[in-house]
Amino acid sequence: MVGMVWEDAPYPMLAVSTSGVVEQANEAARLLLSGTGVGERLERAAPEWLSRAHDRLASGGRAGGAEPCGELGGRMFQAHAVYATGDRIVWWLIDVTGRQHAMDSLREWTAFMAEASDELLPSLNLDRCLEVTACLAARRLADAALVVLPRAGRRYAIARCGAAGEAATWETNIDPSTLPGLPEALQGFPPVPTRWIDPAEAPGWVLGDRRAEVGSVAVAALPGHGLPAGALVLVRGAREGFSPDERIFVRLFAQWAGSAISVARLYVEQAMITETLMAELLPPPTPALNGVELAARYRPAGSSERVGGDFYDVHPVAGSGQESLVVLGDVAGKGLEAAVLTGRIRNTLRALLPLADDHHRVLELLNGVLVTDGDQARYVTLVLASFQRRGTRVALRLTSAGHPAPLILRNDGRVETVPAVGTLIGVLDDITSVTDSVVLEPGETCLLYSDGIIEARGGPLGHEFFGEERLSEQLRQSSGMPPEAVAERVQMLASEWVGEGEHDDMAVVAISAPRTAGAEQP
């Protein structure tokens, strides 16, 4: 009776003695093993993987984890052992081909998603991200793939990758409605399913020059972080759509790619905003001035920073008989927070330019603006220098507000300290200031600098200030140099004095009366 049950069982069954002889095989087993007969040894009747598993169990061993599995008749089978009696083992063979294919597919798609993660997530370059998305899709999902991303002004960025794996990106004007499903996919929300369309409905910019080879076209949305991340267009030679497995992983890939594109897009937008704002905070280029030579240098405290608390501005005048103005200041603090206050002070001073002839009035009004904030930690020291060419000489008016005194380098090597003094700006309700007048002969230079120069700490012992005396001595050795060389030398020497140590922001402005006769004016 038991034999009859085994004979009719839908699964292949083999009863094998512990010595390795096939004692019984049902019809399903005989069909699978091409007529295996009773009495044959298992190693001749069955594949090696099953014979090894039987020998291991028959000798008292264990399978060790998963049931033995291998190929048989072009399909995958898993063998389950049952001890029928003490001296024989019954093997039931279960067809797991479908499950194995599913596991292989899962491993393949998992490897693809890991590859997509490795290639997509590290890049914050938007065009690169679009190209990588197109290439990954062309490599695994289609014969060619395009990524379409809206730009400003009704323009679109398009990245395309073909079977050869070469990506190209361009920006153009297209009408999304010419590709069915594209307008909905580009909206980003609500999410829309992948749409398959007849290639005859696709425009030329999608199909390129291979229209005759295209069997189907799919349009999928790329969902981002609250923003449309564009659309993925898949071009296939085959006419059929996605398999169930593909549908799942296309959706996962679209979400992954959309997130990466959104992050890159946000980064680009933030970088553009930052660059625009930074342009207002960076020290300006020194303009060409009629009859006066001018040079400036700036070094922020942090090696990775571009802005800080020191600043300078040059405001030339257009007409003759008027004074140009240079402002050099030092805001309390360092880094971006100080740079923001710097930007506000510079804008306020720019608005006060009509009053620039009266240095005290300018400082008084700026002080009122800062004191109104009520934050005594937000203050600034300043030096104002108004200058005008008079014949071959340059006349200067200098006013210091809590700032290191300007220095004058004469042609004979003398260094003079300008006695322009005053209170710092932004702390007291009332300020005091003294304006001093200086005349530069041809070849002489006035040096404005921030305390980051004289307070640069370093030297042989590592803790000594660069100091005013050392600065004056170095200036004496710079006699006869043009202002570019003077400014560069001062900043270089202070930086070398600090070495690898920490330092404050450093700003230097050198104003010179030209030596050349060609620069003279009446």
Secondary structure, 3 states (H helix, E strand, C coil): CHHHHHHHCCCCEEEEECCCEEEEECHHHHHHCCCCCCCCEHHHHCCHHHHHHHHHHHCCCCCCCCCCEEEECCEEEEEEEEEEECCEEEEEEEECHHHHHHHHHHHHHHHHHHHHHHHHCCCCCHHHHHHHHHHHHHHHCCCEEEEEEECHHHCEEEEEECCCCCEEEEEECCCHHHCCCHHHHHHCCCCCCCEEECHHHCCHHHHCCCHHHCCEEEEEEEECCCCEEEEEEEEECCCCCCCHHHHHHHHHHHHHHHHHHHHHHHHHHHHHHHHHHHHHHCCCCCCCECCEEEEEEEECCCCCCCCCCEEEEEECCCCCCCCEEEEEEEECCCHHHHHHHHHHHHHHHHHCHHHCCCHHHHHHHHHHHHHHHCCCCCCEEEEEEEEEEECCEEEEEEEEEECCCCEEECCCCCEEECCCCECCECCCCCCCECEEEEEECCCCEEEEECHHHHCCEECCCCCEECHHHHHHHHHHCCCCCCHHHHHHHHHHHHHHHHCCCCCCCEEEEEEECCCCHHHCCC
